[in-house]
Amino acid sequence: MADQHLASEKPEFEKAIRHREVPFALPDATTPDGQRILKRLRDEQTIWFTTVDEEGSPHALPVAFVWDEARGTLLTYSAPQGERDRLEHIARNPHVGLHFEMGHDADLLVMTGEASVSRDDPPSNECPAWVEKYRDYFARLGMSLARAAEAAPVSLRIRPQTLRYMRSPF
């Protein structure tokens, strides 16, 4: 009997590490957690973008992105159909996963969303928010913004649907 009782109790560390998935809403920027989430949405250089193929296998790839707070979407750019399977995956199943890097002192931040090709966005090198965020980034890679726009001419909008967040214990 004592063994059953002990087995049903969770260790303290398991009780402390909690996260939950909630429907996506813009974080309240007046709270510490809201500030941390918004900072990552605005400042992170890359996010892991996961699509699912026809067999149900996930395909994750780090991508550059811009958080468009006014529209409540993430904007990224993709290589054209045929060069990347991503567009085919999205056409078949628009549900995607988005995961921020979780370094030593970073919070866990994972979202699900619905991706679609956007015909309303300019090429990345003509998008002011993109240019501001990635001018130096692509220069460090030895690539001009014009060349990056040629390599990835298809704009994608991702509308977040759920958010999973856990503050870093460090």
FENFEN-V246186 format. One record per residue. SS is DSSP state (helix for helix, strand for strand, loop for the rest). OMEGA is omega as a letter, one per 30 degrees, with the letter a starting at -180 (NA if undefined). D_CENTER is the distance of its C-alpha to the mean C-alpha in Angstrom with 2 decimals. Layout:
((SS OMEGA D_CENTER) (SS OMEGA D_CENTER))
This chain:
((loop a 46.59) (helix l 45.32) (helix l 42.94) (helix a 41.43) (helix a 40.95) (helix a 39.22) (helix a 36.94) (helix l 35.74) (loop l 34.81) (loop l 31.38) (loop a 31.39) (helix a 30.47) (helix l 27.30) (helix l 26.00) (helix a 26.91) (helix a 25.14) (loop a 21.74) (loop l 20.47) (loop l 17.21) (strand l 16.90) (strand a 14.74) (strand l 15.59) (strand a 15.23) (loop l 12.71) (loop l 14.66) (loop a 14.27) (loop l 15.10) (loop a 18.71) (loop l 18.82) (loop l 22.28) (loop l 21.23) (helix l 20.25) (helix l 17.18) (helix l 16.17) (helix a 16.79) (helix l 14.73) (helix a 11.59) (helix l 12.27) (helix l 13.08) (helix l 9.82) (helix a 8.11) (helix a 11.11) (helix a 11.90) (loop a 9.41) (loop a 10.30) (strand l 7.74) (strand l 4.47) (strand a 5.73) (strand a 5.86) (strand l 8.71) (strand a 11.58) (strand a 14.99) (loop a 18.27) (loop l 21.64) (loop l 22.66) (loop l 19.72) (loop l 18.36) (strand l 14.64) (strand a 13.57) (strand l 10.66) (strand l 10.36) (strand l 8.81) (strand l 8.39) (strand a 9.21) (loop l 7.89) (strand l 9.70) (strand l 9.34) (strand a 12.46) (loop a 13.85) (loop a 16.96) (loop a 15.47) (loop a 12.74) (strand l 10.25) (strand l 7.69) (strand l 9.90) (strand a 9.79) (strand a 12.96) (strand l 14.26) (loop a 17.60) (loop l 20.09) (strand a 21.08) (loop l 23.09) (loop l 21.37) (strand l 18.14) (loop a 18.05) (helix a 14.62) (helix l 16.49) (helix l 19.03) (helix a 16.65) (helix l 15.05) (helix a 18.66) (helix a 19.74) (loop a 16.94) (loop a 14.28) (strand a 12.50) (strand l 9.20) (strand l 7.01) (strand a 3.40) (strand l 4.84) (loop l 5.86) (loop l 9.33) (loop l 12.09) (loop a 15.12) (loop a 18.51) (loop a 18.03) (loop l 14.34) (loop l 13.38) (strand l 11.56) (strand a 8.39) (strand l 6.96) (strand l 6.43) (strand a 8.18) (strand l 8.90) (strand a 11.41) (strand l 11.18) (strand l 14.33) (strand a 16.09) (loop l 17.01) (loop a 20.54) (loop a 20.57) (loop l 18.67) (loop l 20.64) (loop a 20.07) (helix a 17.59) (helix l 20.66) (helix l 21.97) (loop a 18.97) (helix a 20.01) (helix l 16.69) (helix a 15.43) (helix a 18.84) (helix a 18.93) (helix a 15.67) (helix l 16.22) (helix a 20.04) (helix a 20.67) (helix a 17.76) (helix l 19.10) (helix l 22.62) (helix l 22.13) (loop a 21.19) (loop a 24.39) (loop l 22.90) (loop l 23.66) (helix l 21.27) (helix l 23.65) (helix l 23.39) (helix l 19.57) (helix l 19.92) (helix a 22.52) (helix a 20.48) (loop a 17.50) (loop a 19.24) (strand l 17.33) (strand l 14.99) (strand l 12.33) (strand l 11.28) (strand l 8.74) (strand l 10.35) (strand l 8.80) (strand l 11.59) (strand l 11.33) (strand l 10.22) (strand a 11.35) (strand l 12.39) (strand l 15.15) (loop l 16.72) (loop l 17.68) (loop a 21.38) (loop NA 22.05))
